[in-house]
Amino acid sequence: MWYISTRGISPRVDFEGTLFSGYAPDGGLFMPEELPRLDRETLRAWSTLSYKGLVKELCALFIGPELIPRDNLNDLIDHAFSRFRHKEVVHLSRLRDGLNVLELWHGVTYAFKDLSLSCTAQFLQYFLEKRQKHVTVVVGTSGDTGSAAIESVQGAKNVDIIVLLPKGHCSRIQELQMTTVLKDNVHVFAVEGNSDELDEPIKAVFADVPFAKEHNLMSLNSINWSRILVQMAHHFFAYFQCATSLDTHSLPSVEVVVPTGAAGNVAAGCIAQKMGLPIRLVVAVNRNDIIHRAVQQGDFSLSEAVTPTLASAMDIQVPYNMERIFWLLSGSNSQETRALMEQFEKTQRLTLPKELHSKLSEAVTSVSVLDAAITQAMRRCWDQNQYLLCPHSAVAVSYHYQQTDGQQPSSVARCCLAPASAAKFPEAVLAAGLSPETPAAILALEQKETRCTLLRRADDWTLRLRSTIEDLSRRWSGGALRVTQ
């Protein structure tokens, strides 16, 4: 399996090459050169697999035994999921009136990012040990990615991780999950800006290709293909859990509602569709609605500013994984994708070509949900089911309620992805007039020592990031020299 950049200039790489990259050297994102098609016999065979089993099958397809032999791959994935709190890893809650909520948050940090990052970290360690190599991971986060990335690599001897978080834009718990990890290889910066702004210095250091190569930089944001690969399993598992029967003449459809910020889970769903999984995708966003406008009107343009919402991890203006979706829907047209994305980066405005917009609106439908509807969905779900939703999950569930109120029951099953536990967002639970339920592990964070470096708006963030990376490289190479002498 080979991977090529969505912008078509960088040379192709294998899975190991994508794993150790952030953006491709030409500024694009890596995608498989060819997608395998799954026939109905394969889908039937996979329908009895556990979530973990689906991750193994998908990873085997896209990694290949020449890079990680199948027995090793199975062991790595078993180890990745060994600390999850639910025996099924991912669990479907079937609630009243056809509401299916797929809980993706049973990992250590109570968010869906634990699923893909725990696997990605295992793949990373496998190759690093084999190559006797050190990497510096650079991550920008709007909340959950940072804590899950830190959790996946904390204490690793051949990985340093730098996390930039937007000060004041994460929930208190999200911030504590990052700043209370005091391992020597963890370096957290709180930036006086939003999550789109802190992505700029990160993109700048990766765009300096000689610098990125010299210091072995990589990213664990969902620009990393490994993240998308594991997230594809959410869609397969949702489908098999909710499909009525696979014994009919034509396979039934399932609607998967995806609350999203950077569009990683949506990109994973679009790839699953292309592979033959009969799902209908609904992109559910909050008031920051660039994806919704792109789907509805072909308008992929920035708003004047990011609007803070209760679903804070989705307060994103630049959903970078849409580039993967544009490339996929354009028939792998790298030239068109490059022209579109370069125009967007230059002007921050883009009107999708008519054909691409048509294909996008065929592949996905969309909804934008305001804070009032988020709290309303949280209250209603509690009243009807005694089930607490996080505000991001409530964005998806709000769509479900819109579709069912006063409507005839649909013949198509629907599954709402739940990206995080309500325990991480007590402020939003209180805003909905409900009582938070806080696990002991989260309560304990308040008593822990914190460590974090502030990056003020007046600072040169790119310069500070570069100097931190250089310091880590010097420290590691000095340590490596001492070990070998």
C-alpha positions as CSV (number, residue, x, y, z in Angstrom):
1,M,0.0,0.0,0.0
2,W,1.4,3.3,-1.1
3,Y,0.4,6.8,-0.1
4,I,0.4,10.0,-2.1
5,S,-0.1,13.7,-1.3
6,T,-3.4,15.3,-2.0
7,R,-1.4,18.0,-3.8
8,G,0.5,15.5,-6.1
9,I,4.0,16.9,-5.9
10,S,5.6,14.9,-3.0
11,P,7.0,11.5,-3.8
12,R,4.8,8.5,-2.6
13,V,5.6,6.8,0.7
14,D,4.6,3.7,2.5
15,F,2.7,3.6,5.8
16,E,5.8,4.1,7.9
17,G,6.5,7.3,5.8
18,T,3.0,8.7,6.4
19,L,3.2,7.8,10.1
20,F,6.4,9.9,10.6
21,S,5.1,12.8,8.6
22,G,2.9,15.7,9.4
23,Y,1.8,17.5,6.3
24,A,3.3,16.1,3.1
25,P,6.4,18.2,2.0
26,D,4.2,19.9,-0.7
27,G,1.7,21.0,2.0
28,G,-0.9,18.4,1.2
29,L,-2.1,15.4,3.2
30,F,-1.3,11.8,2.6
31,M,-4.0,9.4,1.2
32,P,-3.9,5.8,-0.1
33,E,-2.9,5.7,-3.8
34,E,-5.7,3.1,-4.2
35,L,-8.6,2.2,-2.0
36,P,-9.6,-1.5,-1.6
37,R,-13.2,-2.3,-2.5
38,L,-15.0,-4.6,0.0
39,D,-17.5,-7.0,-1.4
40,R,-20.7,-8.1,0.4
41,E,-19.1,-11.4,1.5
42,T,-16.3,-9.4,3.2
43,L,-18.8,-7.1,4.8
44,R,-20.8,-10.1,6.1
45,A,-17.7,-11.7,7.5
46,W,-16.7,-8.5,9.2
47,S,-20.2,-7.9,10.6
48,T,-19.5,-10.4,13.5
49,L,-16.2,-8.8,14.5
50,S,-15.6,-6.8,17.7
51,Y,-14.5,-3.1,17.4
52,K,-11.0,-4.3,18.1
53,G,-11.3,-7.0,15.4
54,L,-12.4,-4.3,12.9
55,V,-9.4,-2.1,13.7
56,K,-7.1,-5.1,13.1
57,E,-8.7,-5.9,9.7
58,L,-8.6,-2.3,8.5
59,C,-5.0,-1.8,9.7
60,A,-3.9,-5.0,8.0
61,L,-5.3,-3.7,4.7
62,F,-3.6,-0.4,4.9
63,I,-0.3,-1.2,6.5
64,G,0.8,-4.5,5.0
65,P,2.6,-7.5,6.6
66,E,6.0,-6.5,5.1
67,L,6.0,-3.5,7.4
68,I,4.3,-5.0,10.5
69,P,3.7,-8.8,10.4
70,R,0.1,-9.7,11.2
71,D,0.9,-11.3,14.6
72,N,2.8,-8.2,15.7
73,L,0.0,-5.9,14.4
74,N,-2.6,-7.8,16.5
75,D,-0.4,-7.6,19.6
76,L,0.1,-3.8,19.1
77,I,-3.6,-3.2,18.8
78,D,-4.4,-5.4,21.8
79,H,-1.9,-3.4,23.8
80,A,-3.3,-0.1,22.6
81,F,-6.8,-1.0,23.9
82,S,-5.7,-2.7,27.1
83,R,-6.4,0.3,29.3
84,F,-9.9,1.1,28.0
85,R,-12.6,1.0,30.7
86,H,-15.2,-0.8,28.6
87,K,-14.6,-4.5,27.7
88,E,-16.0,-3.8,24.2
89,V,-13.7,-0.7,23.9
90,V,-16.6,1.1,22.0
91,H,-20.2,0.7,23.2
92,L,-23.5,1.3,21.5
93,S,-26.3,2.7,23.8
94,R,-29.7,2.1,22.4
95,L,-32.0,4.8,23.8
96,R,-35.7,5.8,23.3
97,D,-37.3,6.5,19.9
98,G,-34.5,4.9,17.8
99,L,-31.7,7.0,19.3
100,N,-28.5,5.1,19.0
101,V,-25.4,6.6,20.6
102,L,-22.0,5.1,19.8
103,E,-19.8,5.8,22.9
104,L,-16.2,6.4,21.6
105,W,-15.0,7.7,24.9
106,H,-14.0,4.8,27.1
107,G,-10.3,5.5,26.9
108,V,-8.0,7.0,29.6
109,T,-8.8,10.7,28.7
110,Y,-12.6,10.1,28.2
111,A,-12.5,11.1,24.5
112,F,-12.6,9.4,21.1
113,K,-9.1,10.5,20.3
114,D,-7.8,7.8,22.7
115,L,-8.9,5.2,20.1
116,S,-6.8,6.3,17.2
117,L,-3.9,7.8,19.3
118,S,-3.4,4.7,21.4
119,C,-2.9,2.6,18.2
120,T,-0.8,5.3,16.5
121,A,1.5,5.5,19.5
122,Q,2.0,1.7,19.4
123,F,2.9,1.8,15.7
124,L,5.3,4.7,16.4
125,Q,7.1,2.8,19.2
126,Y,7.3,-0.3,16.9
127,F,9.2,1.6,14.2
128,L,11.3,3.7,16.5
129,E,12.6,0.7,18.4
130,K,13.4,-1.0,15.1
131,R,15.2,2.0,13.7
132,Q,16.8,3.2,17.1
133,K,15.4,6.7,16.3
134,H,14.0,9.7,18.2
135,V,11.1,11.9,17.1
136,T,9.6,15.1,18.4
137,V,5.8,15.2,18.1
138,V,4.2,18.6,17.7
139,V,0.5,18.9,18.3
140,G,-2.0,21.7,18.3
141,T,-5.2,21.0,20.2
142,S,-8.6,22.5,20.6
143,G,-9.1,20.3,23.7
144,D,-9.1,16.5,23.4
145,T,-6.3,15.7,21.0
146,G,-3.6,17.1,23.2
147,S,-4.5,15.1,26.3
148,A,-4.9,11.9,24.3
149,A,-1.6,12.4,22.5
150,I,0.2,13.1,25.8
151,E,-1.4,10.0,27.3
152,S,-0.3,7.8,24.4
153,V,3.4,8.7,24.5
154,Q,4.1,10.0,28.0
155,G,7.3,8.5,29.4
156,A,8.4,7.0,26.1
157,K,12.2,7.2,25.9
158,N,12.5,7.9,22.2
159,V,9.6,10.5,21.9
160,D,9.3,14.1,23.0
161,I,5.9,15.7,22.7
162,I,5.2,19.5,22.4
163,V,1.5,20.4,22.8
164,L,0.1,23.9,22.1
165,L,-3.3,24.5,23.7
166,P,-5.5,27.6,23.3
167,K,-5.5,29.3,26.7
168,G,-9.1,29.9,28.0
169,H,-10.7,28.0,25.1
170,C,-10.5,24.4,26.6
171,S,-12.6,23.2,29.4
172,R,-10.9,23.2,32.8
173,I,-10.7,19.4,32.8
174,Q,-9.2,19.3,29.3
175,E,-6.5,21.7,30.3
176,L,-5.7,19.8,33.6
177,Q,-5.4,16.5,31.7
178,M,-2.6,18.2,29.7
179,T,-0.8,20.3,32.3
180,T,-0.7,17.7,35.1
181,V,1.5,15.3,33.2
182,L,5.0,16.1,34.5
183,K,7.0,13.5,32.6
184,D,10.3,14.8,31.1
185,N,9.2,14.1,27.5
186,V,6.0,16.2,27.8
187,H,6.2,20.0,27.0
188,V,2.9,22.0,27.1
189,F,2.4,25.6,26.0
190,A,-0.7,27.6,26.6
191,V,-1.1,30.1,23.7
192,E,-3.0,33.4,24.0
193,G,-5.0,32.6,20.9
194,N,-7.6,30.2,19.5
195,S,-7.0,26.7,18.0
196,D,-6.8,27.9,14.4
197,E,-4.2,30.6,15.3
198,L,-2.0,28.1,17.1
199,D,-2.0,25.8,14.1
200,E,-0.1,28.5,12.1
201,P,3.3,28.2,13.9
202,I,2.9,24.4,13.7
203,K,2.3,24.5,9.9
204,A,5.3,26.9,9.6
205,V,7.8,24.5,11.2
206,F,6.5,21.6,9.1
207,A,6.7,23.7,6.0
208,D,10.4,24.2,6.6
209,V,11.2,20.7,5.2
210,P,14.9,20.7,6.0
211,F,14.2,21.8,9.6
212,A,11.4,19.2,10.0
213,K,13.8,16.4,8.7
214,E,16.8,17.5,10.7
215,H,14.8,17.3,14.0
216,N,12.6,14.3,13.1
217,L,9.3,16.2,13.5
218,M,6.0,14.5,13.3
219,S,2.4,15.3,14.1
220,L,-0.3,13.3,15.9
221,N,-3.1,15.6,14.9
222,S,-5.6,14.1,12.4
223,I,-3.4,15.3,9.6
224,N,-1.6,12.0,10.4
225,W,-3.0,9.2,8.2
226,S,-2.8,6.7,11.0
227,R,-5.5,8.6,12.9
228,I,-7.9,8.5,10.0
229,L,-7.2,4.8,9.4
230,V,-8.2,3.8,12.9
231,Q,-11.2,6.2,12.9
232,M,-12.6,4.3,9.9
233,A,-13.5,1.5,12.3
234,H,-16.0,3.8,14.0
235,H,-18.1,3.8,10.9
236,F,-17.9,0.1,10.2
237,F,-18.8,-0.7,13.8
238,A,-21.7,1.7,13.8
239,Y,-22.9,0.2,10.6
240,F,-22.8,-3.4,11.8
241,Q,-24.4,-2.6,15.2
242,C,-27.3,-0.7,13.6
243,A,-27.9,-2.4,10.2
244,T,-31.2,-4.4,10.3
245,S,-30.0,-7.4,8.3
246,L,-27.2,-8.2,5.9
247,D,-29.1,-11.1,4.4
248,T,-31.3,-8.9,2.2
249,H,-30.8,-8.7,-1.6
250,S,-29.2,-5.2,-1.3
251,L,-27.4,-4.2,1.9
252,P,-29.4,-1.8,4.1
253,S,-28.1,1.8,4.6
254,V,-27.3,3.3,8.0
255,E,-27.1,7.0,8.7
256,V,-24.1,8.0,10.7
257,V,-24.2,11.4,12.3
258,V,-20.7,12.8,12.9
259,P,-20.1,15.8,15.2
260,T,-17.0,17.3,13.8
261,G,-14.4,20.1,14.0
262,A,-11.3,19.3,11.9
263,A,-13.3,16.7,9.8
264,G,-11.1,13.7,10.6
265,N,-14.0,11.5,11.5
266,V,-15.9,12.7,8.4
267,A,-12.9,12.0,6.1
268,A,-12.7,8.5,7.6
269,G,-16.4,8.0,6.9
270,C,-16.1,9.2,3.3
271,I,-13.2,6.7,2.7
272,A,-15.4,3.9,4.3
273,Q,-18.2,4.8,1.8
274,K,-15.8,4.7,-1.1
275,M,-14.7,1.2,0.1
276,G,-18.3,0.0,-0.2
277,L,-19.8,0.5,3.3
278,P,-23.4,1.6,2.7
279,I,-23.6,4.5,5.1
280,R,-25.1,7.9,4.7
281,L,-23.0,10.6,6.4
282,V,-24.4,13.6,8.3
283,V,-21.8,16.3,9.3
284,A,-23.0,18.0,12.4
285,V,-21.2,21.2,13.4
286,N,-21.8,24.0,15.9
287,R,-22.1,27.6,15.1
288,N,-18.6,27.5,13.4
289,D,-20.2,26.3,10.2
290,I,-17.7,26.4,7.4
291,I,-18.3,22.7,6.6
292,H,-22.1,23.2,6.7
293,R,-21.8,26.1,4.3
294,A,-19.5,24.1,2.0
295,V,-22.0,21.3,1.8
296,Q,-25.1,23.5,1.5
297,Q,-23.8,26.3,-0.7
298,G,-20.3,25.4,-1.9
299,D,-19.0,28.2,0.2
300,F,-15.7,27.1,1.9
301,S,-14.7,30.5,3.3
302,L,-13.6,31.7,6.7
303,S,-15.9,33.7,8.9
304,E,-14.6,36.8,10.5
305,A,-13.8,35.0,13.8
306,V,-14.2,31.7,15.6
307,T,-17.3,31.8,17.8
308,P,-16.8,30.2,21.3
309,T,-19.6,27.6,21.9
310,L,-20.5,24.9,24.5
311,A,-19.0,22.3,22.0
312,S,-15.6,23.9,22.4
313,A,-13.5,21.2,20.7
314,M,-15.4,21.9,17.5
315,D,-14.7,25.7,17.6
316,I,-12.6,25.4,14.4
317,Q,-12.6,27.6,11.3
318,V,-10.1,25.6,9.2
319,P,-11.2,21.9,9.0
320,Y,-8.0,20.7,7.3
321,N,-9.3,17.2,6.6
322,M,-11.8,18.6,4.1
323,E,-8.7,18.6,1.8
324,R,-8.8,14.8,1.9
325,I,-12.5,14.8,1.1
326,F,-12.1,17.2,-1.8
327,W,-9.3,15.1,-3.2
328,L,-11.4,11.9,-2.8
329,L,-14.5,13.3,-4.4
330,S,-12.6,14.9,-7.3
331,G,-11.5,11.4,-8.4
332,S,-8.0,11.8,-6.8
333,N,-7.4,15.0,-8.8
334,S,-4.3,16.4,-7.2
335,Q,-3.9,19.3,-9.6
336,E,-7.4,20.6,-8.8
337,T,-7.0,20.0,-5.1
338,R,-3.7,21.8,-5.0
339,A,-5.2,24.8,-6.9
340,L,-8.2,24.9,-4.6
341,M,-6.3,24.7,-1.3
342,E,-3.6,27.2,-2.4
343,Q,-6.4,29.7,-3.3
344,F,-8.0,29.1,0.1
345,E,-4.7,29.5,2.0
346,K,-4.0,32.7,0.0
347,T,-7.5,34.4,0.2
348,Q,-9.2,32.4,3.0
349,R,-12.2,32.2,0.6
350,L,-13.2,29.4,-1.8
351,T,-16.2,28.7,-3.9
352,L,-16.2,25.0,-4.7
353,P,-16.5,24.1,-8.4
354,K,-20.0,23.1,-9.3
355,E,-19.1,19.4,-9.9
356,L,-17.2,19.1,-6.7
357,H,-20.0,20.8,-4.7
358,S,-22.5,18.4,-6.3
359,K,-20.4,15.4,-5.3
360,L,-19.9,16.7,-1.7
361,S,-23.6,17.2,-1.2
362,E,-24.3,13.7,-2.5
363,A,-21.7,12.2,-0.2
364,V,-22.8,14.0,3.0
365,T,-25.6,16.1,4.4
366,S,-25.0,18.6,7.1
367,V,-26.5,20.6,10.0
368,S,-25.4,23.5,12.1
369,V,-26.5,23.4,15.8
370,L,-26.6,26.5,18.1
371,D,-25.9,26.4,21.8
372,A,-29.6,26.6,22.7
373,A,-30.3,23.5,20.7
374,I,-27.2,21.7,22.3
375,T,-28.5,22.3,25.8
376,Q,-32.1,21.4,24.7
377,A,-30.8,18.0,23.4
378,M,-28.8,17.4,26.5
379,R,-31.9,18.0,28.7
380,R,-34.3,16.0,26.5
381,C,-31.9,13.0,26.4
382,W,-31.6,13.1,30.2
383,D,-35.3,13.5,30.7
384,Q,-36.2,10.6,28.4
385,N,-33.3,8.3,29.1
386,Q,-31.4,9.4,32.2
387,Y,-28.4,9.6,29.9
388,L,-25.9,12.4,30.0
389,L,-24.5,13.7,26.7
390,C,-21.4,15.8,26.3
391,P,-22.1,19.0,24.3
392,H,-20.4,17.6,21.2
393,S,-22.5,14.4,21.3
394,A,-25.5,16.6,21.8
395,V,-24.8,18.3,18.4
396,A,-25.4,14.9,16.7
397,V,-28.4,14.0,18.9
398,S,-30.0,17.4,18.2
399,Y,-30.0,16.4,14.5
400,H,-31.7,13.1,15.4
401,Y,-34.4,15.0,17.3
402,Q,-34.9,17.3,14.4
403,Q,-35.4,14.4,12.1
404,T,-37.8,12.4,14.4
405,D,-40.1,15.2,15.7
406,G,-43.4,15.0,13.9
407,Q,-42.0,12.7,11.2
408,Q,-42.9,9.2,10.2
409,P,-40.4,6.6,11.6
410,S,-37.6,6.2,9.0
411,S,-36.7,2.8,7.6
412,V,-33.1,3.8,7.8
413,A,-31.4,3.2,11.1
414,R,-29.4,6.2,12.5
415,C,-26.3,6.2,14.7
416,C,-25.0,9.3,16.5
417,L,-21.2,9.3,17.2
418,A,-20.5,10.4,20.8
419,P,-16.9,11.8,20.8
420,A,-16.5,12.5,24.5
421,S,-17.9,11.8,28.0
422,A,-20.1,14.4,29.6
423,A,-17.7,14.1,32.6
424,K,-15.2,16.3,30.7
425,F,-17.6,19.2,30.2
426,P,-19.3,19.9,33.6
427,E,-19.7,23.6,32.6
428,A,-21.9,22.6,29.6
429,V,-23.8,20.1,31.8
430,L,-24.6,22.8,34.3
431,A,-25.5,25.2,31.4
432,A,-28.1,22.6,30.4
433,G,-29.6,22.7,34.0
434,L,-28.3,19.2,34.7
435,S,-26.0,17.8,37.4
436,P,-22.5,16.7,36.3
437,E,-21.3,13.2,37.3
438,T,-17.5,13.4,37.8
439,P,-15.4,10.2,38.0
440,A,-12.8,10.0,40.7
441,A,-10.0,10.0,38.2
442,I,-11.1,13.4,36.9
443,L,-11.7,14.8,40.4
444,A,-8.2,13.9,41.3
445,L,-6.8,16.2,38.6
446,E,-7.6,19.3,40.8
447,Q,-5.1,18.1,43.4
448,K,-2.2,17.5,41.0
449,E,0.7,19.8,40.4
450,T,0.6,21.5,36.9
451,R,3.3,22.6,34.5
452,C,2.8,24.8,31.5
453,T,4.6,27.6,29.6
454,L,2.6,30.7,28.5
455,L,3.0,32.0,25.0
456,R,1.8,35.6,25.0
457,R,0.2,37.2,21.9
458,A,3.2,39.5,21.6
459,D,5.6,36.5,21.5
460,D,6.9,35.1,18.2
461,W,5.3,31.7,18.5
462,T,7.1,30.1,15.5
463,L,10.5,31.2,16.9
464,R,9.7,29.9,20.4
465,L,8.5,26.6,18.9
466,R,11.6,26.2,16.7
467,S,14.0,26.9,19.7
468,T,12.1,24.4,21.8
469,I,12.5,21.7,19.1
470,E,16.2,22.5,18.7
471,D,16.8,22.3,22.5
472,L,15.0,18.8,22.6
473,S,17.1,17.6,19.7
474,R,20.4,18.7,21.4
475,R,19.3,17.1,24.7
476,W,18.4,13.8,23.0
477,S,21.5,13.6,20.8
478,G,23.7,14.3,23.9
479,G,21.9,11.6,25.9
480,A,22.2,9.2,23.0
481,L,26.0,9.9,22.7
482,R,26.5,9.3,26.4
483,V,24.6,6.0,26.2
484,T,26.8,4.8,23.3
485,Q,30.1,5.8,24.7
